[in-house]
Amino acid sequence: MNGATTAAYLARRAAQKERVRILYRRALKDTLNWAVHRHLFYQDASDLREKFEANKHVEDLDTIDKMIAAGEATYDKWRHPDPYIVPWAPGGSKFTRNPVPPSGIEIVNKGLEDP
């Protein structure tokens, strides 16, 4: 391989590794949405890891691209319809629970003013 071919190969491999990492993390987080109890999540997470590890040895770039596309399609198909969102994050149950009062309303704190 010459320098340009090697650089293109390494760039494509790096992009594939990043896509696999992102897919694994998204799938792992979504697995937590489906698990009712933490001990069920641990088994599902272990099964998910085994699926990723089983294809770790594949070297052909086109095969890897096809496997990533198939994994992303499977993830999109089985994504949880109502994922858990931590309460303080946007979309969570406590996000902006105490919003700023509308302008024009004066808030009076009796007894808290400085003398």
C-alpha positions as CSV (number, residue, x, y, z in Angstrom):
1,M,0.0,0.0,0.0
2,N,1.2,3.5,-0.7
3,G,0.8,6.4,1.7
4,A,-2.5,7.7,0.4
5,T,-4.1,4.3,0.4
6,T,-2.9,3.6,3.9
7,A,-4.2,6.9,5.1
8,A,-7.6,6.3,3.5
9,Y,-7.7,2.8,5.0
10,L,-6.9,4.1,8.5
11,A,-9.4,7.0,8.2
12,R,-12.2,4.5,7.2
13,R,-11.3,2.1,10.0
14,A,-11.3,5.0,12.5
15,A,-14.7,6.1,11.2
16,Q,-16.0,2.5,11.5
17,K,-14.7,2.1,15.0
18,E,-16.4,5.4,16.0
19,R,-19.7,4.3,14.5
20,V,-19.5,0.9,16.3
21,R,-18.7,2.7,19.6
22,I,-21.7,5.0,19.2
23,L,-24.0,2.2,18.2
24,Y,-22.9,0.1,21.2
25,R,-23.4,3.0,23.7
26,R,-26.8,3.8,22.2
27,A,-27.9,0.2,22.3
28,L,-26.6,-0.2,25.8
29,K,-28.5,2.8,27.1
30,D,-31.6,1.7,25.3
31,T,-31.3,-1.7,26.9
32,L,-31.7,0.0,30.3
33,N,-35.0,1.4,29.1
34,W,-36.4,-2.1,28.4
35,A,-35.1,-3.6,31.7
36,V,-37.6,-3.3,34.6
37,H,-35.0,-4.3,37.2
38,R,-31.3,-3.7,37.3
39,H,-30.4,-7.5,37.5
40,L,-32.3,-8.0,34.2
41,F,-30.3,-5.2,32.6
42,Y,-27.0,-6.8,33.5
43,Q,-27.9,-10.0,31.6
44,D,-29.2,-8.1,28.6
45,A,-26.1,-5.9,28.6
46,S,-23.9,-9.0,28.7
47,D,-25.8,-10.5,25.8
48,L,-25.4,-7.3,23.8
49,R,-21.7,-7.2,24.5
50,E,-21.4,-10.8,23.3
51,K,-23.0,-9.8,20.0
52,F,-20.5,-7.1,19.4
53,E,-17.5,-9.2,20.5
54,A,-18.6,-12.0,18.2
55,N,-17.8,-9.9,15.1
56,K,-14.6,-8.3,16.5
57,H,-12.4,-10.3,14.2
58,V,-13.9,-9.1,10.9
59,E,-11.4,-7.2,8.8
60,D,-13.1,-6.6,5.4
61,L,-14.1,-2.9,5.3
62,D,-17.2,-3.5,3.2
63,T,-18.4,-6.3,5.4
64,I,-17.9,-4.1,8.4
65,D,-20.0,-1.3,6.8
66,K,-22.8,-3.7,6.0
67,M,-22.7,-5.1,9.6
68,I,-22.8,-1.5,11.0
69,A,-25.8,-0.6,8.8
70,A,-27.6,-3.8,9.8
71,G,-26.9,-3.1,13.5
72,E,-28.2,0.5,13.2
73,A,-31.3,-0.7,11.4
74,T,-32.0,-3.3,14.2
75,Y,-31.4,-0.6,16.8
76,D,-33.9,1.8,15.1
77,K,-36.4,-1.0,14.8
78,W,-36.2,-2.1,18.5
79,R,-35.7,1.3,20.1
80,H,-37.9,2.0,23.1
81,P,-40.9,4.1,22.3
82,D,-40.9,5.9,25.6
83,P,-37.2,6.1,26.8
84,Y,-36.3,7.0,30.4
85,I,-35.1,10.6,30.7
86,V,-33.4,11.7,33.9
87,P,-35.6,14.1,35.7
88,W,-33.3,17.2,35.5
89,A,-32.6,16.7,31.7
90,P,-34.6,18.5,29.0
91,G,-37.8,16.4,28.6
92,G,-37.4,14.9,32.1
93,S,-40.1,15.1,34.7
94,K,-38.5,17.9,36.8
95,F,-37.1,20.0,33.9
96,T,-38.2,23.6,34.4
97,R,-40.6,22.5,37.1
98,N,-40.1,25.9,38.8
99,P,-39.9,28.2,35.8
100,V,-39.1,31.9,36.1
101,P,-42.3,33.9,36.8
102,P,-43.6,36.0,33.8
103,S,-42.3,39.5,33.6
104,G,-44.4,42.1,35.3
105,I,-45.0,40.0,38.4
106,E,-43.3,41.3,41.5
107,I,-42.2,38.7,44.1
108,V,-42.2,40.0,47.7
109,N,-40.1,38.2,50.3
110,K,-41.3,39.5,53.6
111,G,-38.8,39.3,56.4
112,L,-35.9,38.4,54.1
113,E,-34.9,42.0,53.2
114,D,-31.7,43.5,54.7
115,P,-32.3,46.0,57.5
